[in-house]
Amino acid sequence: MKTVIIIPARYDSTRFKGKILASETGKYLVQHTYETAAKAESADKVIIAVDSEKVLQACQSFGAECVLTDPALKSGTDRVAKAAENTDCDIIVNVQADEPEIDPKNLDLLAKLLENNKEADMATLVTPVKDRREAENQNAVKAVVAENGYAIYFTRQPVPYSRKDGQPNLSLMKRHLGVYAYRKDFLMKITQMHQTPLEISESLEQLRALENGFRIIADEIPEAHEGIDTEKQYMAFVKRILK
C-alpha cells in the first residue's frame, strides 16, 4: 500500500505565533519535523500542506514538496485532506508541524496498523498516563480503548473511574497522542461531514468518526513525544538540538 505523510503547516498558531518558522537552530521548526518524517520507512513521500505564500517559500527553500491550501480551512485535518485530494496514495499519515521529535518508527507503526486491520478506517497511538497531574490536564486527551484495540471514546476528563477507590483509575488510563493515519477514501468522506455533538462538546475532531460509526484502531507505545506549543518549549528544544 502506498503511504504518504502530510504535515499541515499553519503560520498563525494561537500560543506561539509563527512557531513553525522559528529558526534558532539554524533550521525552521517545520524543517526539523519534515526531516524526521522523511526517515519513516513506510513513507513513499512527505508533503507539507501550507496556508500561505510565506510558509510555502520557507518550505521550498529546503526542498520540501508543498501544497498551498486555503488559509480559511478550519482544521489541520481539513488541510491534510485538501493536500491529499490529488495525491496517489492509499494511506495518509498526519503529523503536526510542531512535532520535530516524533519517532519515525511510530509513523511506520501507524501505517502498519491500517495495513493489518482491514476494518479500521483510521489509526492512532496512546501511551500510559504518568501521574495525577497529567490525568487532570484537560489538554492531555484521554483515550478509552477496548481489548481488541479499537477506540471506544476520547475525552478531556480523567477516565476511567475506580468506584472502589473513589478516584480516577490511573493504572488503566491512556493518554491519546494526536497523530493519525487514515485511509484516503475515509479522509475525503469524514472531512465533508458536519461536526457532531460530542465532537463540539469535547472539541475533539476524532469523535466525529466514532459518532458516525467509523472505527479507530489504537496501539500503545511506552512514552509520548512532546510537541512544541509555547516559546518556552521551543527554547528547550533548541538547547537539546544545539548541545
VENRA-V438577 format. One record per pair of residues at least 12 apart in sequence whose C-alpha atoms are under 6 Angstrom apart, sorted by the first residue. I is the first residue (numbers start at 0). J is the second residue. D is the distance in Angstrom with one decimal. If there is no record, write none. Layout:
BEGIN
I,J,D
I,J,D
END
This chain:
BEGIN
0,89,5.9
1,88,4.9
1,89,5.2
2,42,5.2
2,43,5.6
2,88,5.8
2,90,4.7
2,91,5.8
3,42,5.4
3,43,5.7
3,44,5.2
3,45,5.9
3,91,5.0
4,45,4.7
4,91,5.7
4,92,4.6
5,45,5.8
5,46,4.8
5,47,5.7
5,93,5.3
6,47,4.7
6,48,5.9
6,94,5.1
6,95,5.6
6,96,5.7
7,47,6.0
7,48,4.7
7,75,5.5
7,79,5.9
8,48,5.8
8,49,4.9
8,96,5.5
9,50,5.5
14,229,5.9
15,229,5.3
24,237,5.8
29,96,5.2
31,99,5.2
32,96,6.0
32,98,5.9
32,99,3.9
36,103,5.9
38,103,5.9
39,103,4.6
39,107,5.9
41,107,5.4
46,64,5.2
46,65,5.5
47,65,4.7
48,65,5.8
48,66,4.9
48,82,5.9
49,67,5.1
49,68,5.9
50,67,5.9
50,68,5.2
50,69,6.0
50,70,4.7
66,82,5.8
89,182,5.9
89,183,5.6
90,181,5.7
90,182,4.7
90,183,5.7
91,180,5.4
91,181,5.2
92,179,5.7
92,180,4.2
93,179,5.3
94,178,5.8
97,226,5.6
97,227,5.3
98,226,4.5
101,224,5.6
109,122,6.0
109,180,5.8
119,214,5.1
119,215,5.7
119,216,5.9
120,182,5.9
120,214,5.4
121,180,5.4
121,181,4.4
121,215,4.9
122,179,5.5
122,180,5.0
122,215,5.3
122,216,4.7
122,217,5.7
123,178,5.9
123,179,4.7
123,217,4.9
124,176,5.5
124,217,5.2
124,218,5.1
124,219,5.8
125,173,6.0
125,174,5.4
125,175,4.5
125,176,5.5
125,219,4.8
126,173,5.5
126,174,5.3
126,219,5.3
126,220,5.3
126,221,5.9
126,222,5.7
127,173,4.6
127,174,5.9
128,172,5.7
128,173,5.3
128,174,5.5
134,157,5.2
135,157,5.8
137,155,4.7
140,154,5.7
140,155,4.8
140,174,5.7
140,175,5.4
141,153,5.6
141,154,5.3
141,155,5.9
141,173,5.6
141,174,4.5
141,175,5.3
142,173,5.5
142,174,5.9
142,175,5.4
148,216,5.7
148,217,5.5
149,215,5.6
149,216,4.4
149,217,5.9
150,215,5.5
195,207,5.6
END
